[in-house]
Amino acid sequence: MKTYESNEYDVIVVGAGHAGVEAALASARMGEKTLLLTINLDMVAFMPCNPSVGGPAKGTVVREIDALGGEMGKNIDATYIQMRMLNTGKGPAVRALRAQADKWQYHERMKDTIENEPNLTLRQAVADELIVEDGVCKGLITNTGAKYYAKSVVLTTGTAARGKIIIGELAYSSGPNNSLPSVKLPENLEKLGFKLRRFKTGTPPRVDGNTIDYSKTQEEPGDKEPRHFSYTSKDSDYLEDQMSCYMTYTNTVTHDIIRANLDRAPMFSGVIKGVGPRYCPSIEDKVVRFADKDRHQIFLEPEGRHTKEIYVGDFSTSMPEEVQLKMLHSVAGLEKAELMRPGYAIEYDVIEPWQLKHTLETKNIKHLFTAGQMNGTSGYEEAAGQGLIAGINAALSAQNKPGFTLQRDEAYIGVLIDDLVTKGTNEPYRLLTSRAEYRLLLRHDNADLRLTEKGHELGLISEDRYKEFQDKKQAISQAMEAIKKVTIHPTDEVQEYLASVKQDRLNTGVSGADFLKRPRVTFDAVEKLSGETLATDRYVKEQVEIALKYEGYIKKEKTLVDRLHRLESKKIPVDIDYNAIPSLATEARQKFEKIRPESIAQAERISGVNPADLAILTAYIQQGRIAKVKNK
């Protein structure tokens, strides 16, 4: 039985945003006594920007978090007000689940989960300084002078690090949603040798829903078919009474108002110094960058079931308040909209992510981990995914066990972290399906098949849930064998069905598996036409259908994955001296020294490194010449 002083913990997590809560819960659930510090207890897992979870790539991350034993999927499934599957007309690699959240319920449920988690203490405090001895992080000091000690520390400061809110000519020190900023901790990180840079993000105005004319907008309802982020959620619990979102557009009048006030726009007047997100630009930035477009989509999203606040999505702005109001009133449906909260930009400090290992432990200070927006990402989902990995590794570090990492072929979370530590980022990083080379393998529907085993090994998946997962795997295998054995004959019923889905006639009998490979043919149709019940679970049917229809493409991706694994197995010595390899190009040598890749595969992904550099590096390692070169 471990014994602790009142100020001693196994793991300390700083920040209780979407990264911090996942880190703390993972650590506590792995048996480590964990302290979660937050500047404001009323902002645990708060959504200062869009009240939603999921979307392209991001929705897959939420499912990966759930498959590993994280909380985000369960939390949104318990607090959503609308659920929709996006890109249903496209292939499974890019389909994405997205939910509108009741942002207040989301916060309250997550806070309740944390408060009732064994081994986890939630406390309001501002972390000012890390306690570092001989290159090892031992704890931290708060603004009240309290000292807390731990075997591992995880920093997830979000946008609070020297945060500054900007609205037109107004600028003031603040964290998101007018919370306290964290000022001394980033200063301490700089003193410890970390490279920081300045990023910027923003949020749109909120308006009173009672003052919107919805008759001039397009309704966007939720799906009737049950959808879930968590694999533990039941179809029977799917919410029928969902709240709609609405879509409208900017117009030439809106754009003229913006252009006439660009001299007052902090983005263009020089007030904002930080780099903003490329894939979530402000409305004024969009009007300037896409001058040929006469309108842009705007989504009106409820912030909750018990509030009239409406989030004006895709209308992020830092214009002066009176200009924001003019812009809003020029939009169809918002002519009489009353402003409840103005939009704003926020600048904040981030750590250059190439200073991290794939475990999210910092390279120059042991037992110190960072996660979330402070690593240069944008989005709740990217933050939560990093937080889960950082929390797992902080717990493993406290247990003196090897770290846990995910490769690019295993999870979008693996793609995200590898991109950060290998390439760094010059702007707030957003996860996109196009960033994943193996996206047909990394689908939203199979995250449990990819990661539940790993979550169970870590102790984050219960035995009951693991048994359900094994039963599902067995059911998929049985259904796959069954569909291969049934035969579809060229009957009149079959020919009529094929004509209805615009497929050629069947000339001879084929297996159910081959029949299913035809475009637009469904698993249910095979069952009906064969007269056989091959599976009862719709998720089992989905897996068989995708596996058969995309069999050739999946096989090609697995061939590429085999090459990746071969290159990942070629490890680079930790103490290699790149300056002692004279044949390397100068740019490659500088990048190698900066990033310190762990394998040839990671070295290959570094921008500016060409095949010749990789061949030279590989040859030196294979010939065992590194030590000899270093000794010269």
Secondary structure, 3 states (H helix, E strand, C coil): CCCCCCCEEEEEEECCCHHHHHHHHHHHHCCCCEEEEECCHHHCCCCCCCCEEECCCHHHHHHHHHHCCCCHHHHHHHHEEEEEEECCCCCCCCCEEEEEECHHHHHHHHHHHHHCCCCEEEEECCEEEEEEECCEEEEEEECCCCEEEEEEEEECCCCCECCEEEECCEEEECCHHHCCCECHHHHHHHHCCCCEEEEEEEECCEEEHHHCCHHHCEEECCCCCCCCCCCCCCHHHCCCCCCCEEEEECCHHHHHHHHHCHHHCHHHHCCCCCECCCCCCCHHHHHHHCCCCCCCEEEEEECCCCCCEEEEECCCCCCCHHHHHHHHHCCCCCCCCCEEECCEEEEEEEECHHHECCCCEECCCECEEECHHHHCECCHHHHHHHHHHHHHHHHHHHCCCCCCCCCCCCCHHHHHHHHHHHHCCCCCECCCHHHCCCCCCCCHHHHHHHHHHHHHHHCCCCHHHHHHHHHHHHHHHHHHHHHHHCEECCCHHHHHHHHHCCCCCCCCCEEHHHHHCCCCCCHHHHHHHHCCCCCCCHHHHHHHHHHHHCHHHHHHHHHHHHHHHHHHCCECCCCCCHHHCCCCCHHHHHHHHHHCCCEHHHHHCCCCCCHHHHHHHHHHHHCCCHHHHHHC
